[in-house]
Amino acid sequence: MSYEYEKVETPGEGLRLHLNENTDGCSPAVIAVLQRLTRQQAAFYPDYDEVTAACAARLGVTTDRVILTNGLDEGILAASFVALGGGSSDRRPEAVIVVPAFDMYAAYADVAGGRIVEVPADRDFGFPLQKVLDAIGERTRLVWLTNPNNPSGQVIPRSAILEIAAAAAPRALVVVDEAYADFSGETLLDDDSLDRFPNLVVGRTFAKAYGLAALRAGALVARPDTLAPMRRVVPPYSLNICAALALPAALADQAYFGWYLDQVEESKTLLYDTFDRLRIRFWKSAANFVLARFGEDTSRVVRGLAERRVFVRDKSSDPACVGCVRITAGVVEHTRVAIAALEEVLCGAA
């Protein structure tokens, strides 16, 4: 079996609520700094001192604990090759992945030579701690955890992550993808977890809350000795000059960042209220999206919304999410438009 990313159609216009993007866009400060890009800056290889310092300061760590990556995807790739590369065909190293999960964990682990061990979430997407512990064995070299989870939006208890890190040590890396931590407020970077567990790595992205998805800026965070082999995998000039200039500007604009987090919270409340009123099953989310189950109406809902230029993500191809749709919660005005369209589709309004 091969694993790959389930690529979805990117609409030319309309309301994009299918890829968990920032529906407002990046901070105006980002555009301002990009407009000052010089011909020389475009021609020369970038220096990363300023952007690394800005990122480290925002995450509350020292610069030697950060690797900047071309989107978090590159960090996922680097961790996969470091953990799984070099295994023999008769004793393939294993990657444990709690599903449902982001497609690229399995895709990169597979191409790195690993064997995928899927651990299904518990009922209602509860975190299956004991199942994960049971799945960790002599061949385990990588454990992927997403906190909060995509697509369910559920949070993994910190105690569970640390118990897994202890069980996997010292042979396996435990990589915690915190792509949506800005929305949940839950992170392993606010205590001494990385010091206590040298096999623990945290992944972050600036695509979601900061609106830099197209500029491709991510980071791996861990102890310097843990990151050392990954620094050999990530190319020396992986982050392009636009991302290197934009990221410090985005991180500095905390007013915009805070405003957008408030918009997401209000949008989720609007979606919850709508789903309650329409008697649609959903899961409260710690991320910037909400997963809802439409069952037999799923195809009609997705198609009807698309006809109204509102695009959402049908997750039915995932066995754990059959009949489920994931909807980005962003700017409140956009959410109201999506809700009105959904009511038209479900209630047959003119």
C-alpha positions as CSV (number, residue, x, y, z in Angstrom):
1,M,0.0,0.0,0.0
2,S,1.3,3.5,-0.9
3,Y,0.4,6.7,0.9
4,E,0.0,10.1,-0.5
5,Y,-1.7,13.5,0.1
6,E,-5.3,13.7,-0.9
7,K,-5.1,16.7,-3.1
8,V,-8.3,18.8,-3.3
9,E,-9.5,21.2,-5.9
10,T,-8.5,24.8,-5.4
11,P,-11.3,27.1,-6.5
12,G,-10.4,30.2,-8.5
13,E,-12.9,32.3,-6.5
14,G,-15.3,31.9,-3.7
15,L,-15.1,31.3,0.1
16,R,-12.3,28.9,0.9
17,L,-13.3,27.0,4.0
18,H,-11.7,23.7,3.0
19,L,-8.0,24.0,3.9
20,N,-8.0,25.6,7.4
21,E,-6.4,28.8,6.0
22,N,-6.7,32.3,7.5
23,T,-9.8,33.5,5.7
24,D,-8.9,37.2,6.2
25,G,-5.3,37.0,4.9
26,C,-2.0,37.9,6.4
27,S,-1.2,41.0,8.5
28,P,-1.0,44.2,6.5
29,A,2.5,44.5,8.0
30,V,3.5,41.5,5.9
31,I,2.5,43.1,2.7
32,A,4.3,46.3,3.7
33,V,7.6,44.6,4.2
34,L,7.3,42.6,1.0
35,Q,6.7,45.7,-1.0
36,R,10.1,46.9,0.2
37,L,11.9,43.9,-1.1
38,T,14.9,45.0,-3.1
39,R,16.4,43.6,-6.3
40,Q,19.5,42.7,-4.3
41,Q,17.5,40.8,-1.6
42,A,15.9,38.8,-4.3
43,A,19.3,38.0,-5.9
44,F,21.2,37.0,-2.7
45,Y,20.8,34.0,-0.5
46,P,19.0,35.1,2.6
47,D,20.4,35.4,6.1
48,Y,18.3,33.8,8.7
49,D,19.5,35.4,11.9
50,E,16.7,37.9,12.3
51,V,13.9,35.6,11.4
52,T,15.2,32.8,13.6
53,A,15.5,35.1,16.5
54,A,12.0,36.4,16.0
55,C,10.6,32.9,15.8
56,A,12.5,31.7,18.8
57,A,11.4,34.7,20.9
58,R,7.7,34.2,19.9
59,L,7.9,30.5,20.8
60,G,9.8,31.1,24.0
61,V,12.9,29.1,23.2
62,T,16.5,29.8,22.3
63,T,17.6,30.0,18.7
64,D,19.6,26.8,18.9
65,R,16.3,25.0,19.5
66,V,14.7,26.0,16.3
67,I,15.0,24.9,12.7
68,L,13.0,27.0,10.2
69,T,11.5,24.9,7.4
70,N,9.7,25.4,4.1
71,G,6.3,25.0,5.7
72,L,5.9,22.4,8.4
73,D,5.7,19.8,5.6
74,E,9.4,20.0,5.2
75,G,9.8,19.5,8.9
76,I,7.6,16.4,8.7
77,L,9.8,15.1,5.9
78,A,13.0,15.8,7.8
79,A,11.8,14.0,10.9
80,S,10.6,11.1,8.9
81,F,14.0,10.5,7.2
82,V,16.0,11.0,10.3
83,A,13.8,8.5,12.3
84,L,13.1,5.9,9.6
85,G,15.9,6.1,7.0
86,G,18.3,3.2,6.6
87,G,16.0,0.4,7.7
88,S,16.4,-3.0,6.1
89,S,13.6,-4.6,4.0
90,D,13.2,-7.5,6.4
91,R,13.1,-5.4,9.6
92,R,11.4,-2.1,8.5
93,P,11.3,0.6,11.1
94,E,7.8,1.5,12.2
95,A,5.9,4.8,12.4
96,V,3.0,4.9,14.8
97,I,0.2,7.3,13.6
98,V,-3.0,8.0,15.5
99,V,-5.8,8.3,12.8
100,P,-7.5,10.2,11.5
101,A,-4.5,12.4,10.8
102,F,-2.8,14.6,8.3
103,D,-2.0,12.6,5.2
104,M,1.7,13.6,5.0
105,Y,2.7,11.7,8.2
106,A,2.1,8.4,6.5
107,A,3.2,9.6,3.0
108,Y,6.6,10.7,4.2
109,A,7.1,7.8,6.6
110,D,6.3,5.4,3.7
111,V,8.8,7.0,1.3
112,A,11.4,7.1,4.0
113,G,11.2,3.3,4.2
114,G,9.0,3.0,7.3
115,R,6.1,0.6,8.0
116,I,2.9,2.5,9.0
117,V,1.2,1.4,12.2
118,E,-2.2,3.1,12.4
119,V,-3.9,3.4,15.8
120,P,-7.5,4.4,15.5
121,A,-8.9,7.1,17.8
122,D,-11.4,6.1,20.4
123,R,-15.1,6.7,20.2
124,D,-15.9,10.3,19.4
125,F,-12.3,10.9,18.5
126,G,-11.1,10.4,22.0
127,F,-7.3,10.0,22.3
128,P,-6.4,6.3,22.5
129,L,-3.5,6.4,24.9
130,Q,-3.4,2.7,25.8
131,K,-3.6,1.7,22.2
132,V,-0.7,3.9,21.3
133,L,1.4,2.5,24.2
134,D,0.5,-1.0,23.1
135,A,1.6,-0.2,19.5
136,I,5.1,1.0,20.5
137,G,7.5,-1.9,20.0
138,E,11.1,-2.7,19.3
139,R,10.8,-1.5,15.7
140,T,9.1,1.8,16.5
141,R,11.2,4.7,15.5
142,L,8.7,7.5,15.1
143,V,5.4,8.4,16.7
144,W,3.2,11.1,15.2
145,L,0.8,13.0,17.4
146,T,-1.3,16.1,16.4
147,N,-2.4,18.5,19.1
148,P,-5.1,19.6,18.6
149,N,-6.0,16.9,16.1
150,N,-6.8,17.5,12.5
151,P,-9.6,16.9,11.5
152,S,-11.4,16.4,14.8
153,G,-10.1,19.4,16.7
154,Q,-9.6,17.3,19.9
155,V,-6.8,18.0,22.4
156,I,-4.4,15.4,23.6
157,P,-3.7,15.6,27.4
158,R,-0.2,16.7,28.1
159,S,0.2,13.8,30.5
160,A,-0.6,11.4,27.7
161,I,2.0,12.9,25.4
162,L,4.7,12.7,28.0
163,E,3.8,9.1,28.9
164,I,4.2,8.2,25.2
165,A,7.5,10.0,25.0
166,A,8.7,8.0,28.0
167,A,7.5,4.7,26.5
168,A,9.1,5.4,23.1
169,A,12.5,6.6,24.5
170,P,15.3,6.2,23.6
171,R,14.7,4.5,20.3
172,A,11.9,6.5,18.8
173,L,11.2,10.2,18.1
174,V,7.9,11.5,19.3
175,V,6.9,14.4,17.0
176,V,4.0,16.6,18.2
177,D,2.4,18.6,15.4
178,E,1.2,21.8,17.0
179,A,-0.1,23.3,13.8
180,Y,-3.2,24.6,15.5
181,A,-1.7,25.4,18.9
182,D,-2.2,29.1,18.4
183,F,-6.0,28.5,18.6
184,S,-5.9,26.0,21.4
185,G,-3.4,27.7,23.7
186,E,-2.0,24.2,24.5
187,T,1.7,23.7,23.8
188,L,4.7,21.7,25.1
189,L,6.9,24.8,24.7
190,D,5.7,26.4,28.0
191,D,7.5,24.0,30.4
192,D,10.6,21.8,30.6
193,S,9.1,18.9,28.5
194,L,11.7,19.1,25.8
195,D,14.5,19.0,28.4
196,R,13.1,16.0,30.1
197,F,12.5,14.0,26.9
198,P,15.3,14.3,24.3
199,N,13.2,12.2,21.9
200,L,10.5,14.9,21.8
201,V,10.1,17.2,18.9
202,V,7.5,20.0,18.4
203,G,6.3,21.1,14.9
204,R,4.8,24.6,14.4
205,T,3.5,26.4,11.3
206,F,2.7,30.0,10.6
207,A,0.2,29.1,7.8
208,K,-2.9,29.2,10.0
209,A,-3.2,31.9,12.6
210,Y,-0.7,34.1,10.9
211,G,-2.0,33.7,7.3
212,L,1.3,32.7,5.7
213,A,0.3,29.5,4.0
214,A,1.5,30.5,0.6
215,L,4.8,31.8,1.9
216,R,5.6,28.4,3.4
217,A,7.1,29.0,6.9
218,G,7.3,26.4,9.6
219,A,9.6,25.3,12.4
220,L,10.8,22.3,14.3
221,V,11.6,22.8,18.0
222,A,13.6,20.5,20.2
223,R,16.8,20.2,22.2
224,P,19.9,21.2,20.1
225,D,21.2,17.6,20.1
226,T,17.9,16.2,19.0
227,L,17.7,18.7,16.1
228,A,21.3,18.1,14.9
229,P,20.5,15.2,12.5
230,M,17.5,17.1,11.1
231,R,19.7,20.2,10.4
232,R,21.6,17.9,8.0
233,V,18.4,17.0,6.1
234,V,16.8,20.5,5.8
235,P,18.5,22.4,2.9
236,P,20.7,25.4,3.9
237,Y,18.5,28.0,2.1
238,S,15.1,26.3,2.5
239,L,13.2,29.4,3.5
240,N,12.8,31.9,0.6
241,I,13.5,35.6,1.1
242,C,9.8,36.5,1.1
243,A,9.1,34.2,4.0
244,A,12.2,35.3,5.8
245,L,11.1,38.9,5.6
246,A,7.4,38.2,6.2
247,L,7.6,36.1,9.3
248,P,9.1,38.7,11.7
249,A,6.6,41.2,10.5
250,A,3.7,38.7,11.1
251,L,5.0,37.7,14.5
252,A,5.3,41.4,15.6
253,D,1.7,42.3,14.8
254,Q,0.2,40.8,17.9
255,A,-2.9,43.0,17.6
256,Y,-3.8,41.4,14.3
257,F,-3.0,38.0,15.6
258,G,-5.3,38.5,18.7
259,W,-8.1,39.9,16.5
260,Y,-8.0,36.9,14.3
261,L,-8.1,34.4,17.2
262,D,-11.2,36.2,18.5
263,Q,-12.8,35.9,15.1
264,V,-12.2,32.2,15.1
265,E,-13.7,31.7,18.5
266,E,-16.8,33.7,17.6
267,S,-17.1,31.8,14.3
268,K,-16.9,28.4,16.1
269,T,-19.7,29.5,18.4
270,L,-21.9,30.5,15.5
271,L,-21.2,27.1,13.9
272,Y,-22.0,25.2,17.1
273,D,-25.3,27.1,17.5
274,T,-26.2,26.4,13.9
275,F,-25.5,22.7,14.1
276,D,-27.4,22.4,17.4
277,R,-30.4,24.1,15.8
278,L,-30.2,22.0,12.7
279,R,-29.6,18.8,14.8
280,I,-26.3,18.1,13.1
281,R,-23.7,16.0,15.0
282,F,-20.5,18.0,15.5
283,W,-17.4,18.0,17.7
284,K,-16.3,21.1,19.6
285,S,-12.9,22.1,18.4
286,A,-9.7,23.6,19.8
287,A,-8.5,24.5,16.3
288,N,-9.8,26.8,13.6
289,F,-12.3,24.4,12.1
290,V,-15.2,22.3,13.1
291,L,-16.0,18.7,12.0
292,A,-19.6,17.9,11.5
293,R,-21.4,14.7,10.5
294,F,-24.0,15.1,7.7
295,G,-24.3,11.4,7.0
296,E,-26.3,10.6,3.9
297,D,-26.6,14.3,3.1
298,T,-22.8,14.8,2.9
299,S,-22.5,14.8,-0.9
300,R,-25.5,17.1,-1.3
301,V,-24.2,19.5,1.3
302,V,-20.7,19.7,-0.2
303,R,-22.1,20.1,-3.7
304,G,-24.8,22.6,-2.8
305,L,-22.3,24.8,-0.9
306,A,-19.9,24.6,-3.9
307,E,-22.7,25.8,-6.2
308,R,-23.0,28.8,-3.9
309,R,-19.2,29.3,-4.0
310,V,-18.6,28.1,-0.5
311,F,-16.0,25.3,-0.3
312,V,-15.7,22.9,2.5
313,R,-13.8,19.6,3.0
314,D,-15.5,16.3,2.6
315,K,-13.6,13.9,4.8
316,S,-15.6,10.8,3.8
317,S,-12.6,9.2,2.1
318,D,-11.1,8.7,5.6
319,P,-12.7,5.6,7.1
320,A,-12.9,7.3,10.5
321,C,-14.8,10.3,9.1
322,V,-17.4,8.8,6.7
323,G,-20.2,11.3,6.3
324,C,-18.2,14.1,7.9
325,V,-17.4,17.6,6.6
326,R,-14.7,19.9,8.0
327,I,-15.5,23.6,7.9
328,T,-12.9,26.3,8.5
329,A,-13.9,28.9,11.2
330,G,-12.3,32.2,10.3
331,V,-13.7,35.7,9.9
332,V,-17.1,36.0,11.4
333,E,-18.6,37.6,8.3
334,H,-17.4,34.7,6.2
335,T,-18.9,32.2,8.7
336,R,-22.3,33.9,8.5
337,V,-22.2,33.6,4.7
338,A,-21.4,29.9,5.0
339,I,-24.2,29.3,7.5
340,A,-26.7,31.1,5.3
341,A,-25.6,28.9,2.3
342,L,-25.8,25.8,4.5
343,E,-29.4,26.6,5.6
344,E,-30.4,27.1,1.9
345,V,-29.0,23.7,1.1
346,L,-30.5,21.8,4.0
347,C,-33.8,23.6,4.4
348,G,-34.5,24.3,0.7
349,A,-34.8,28.0,1.1
350,A,-35.1,30.0,-2.1
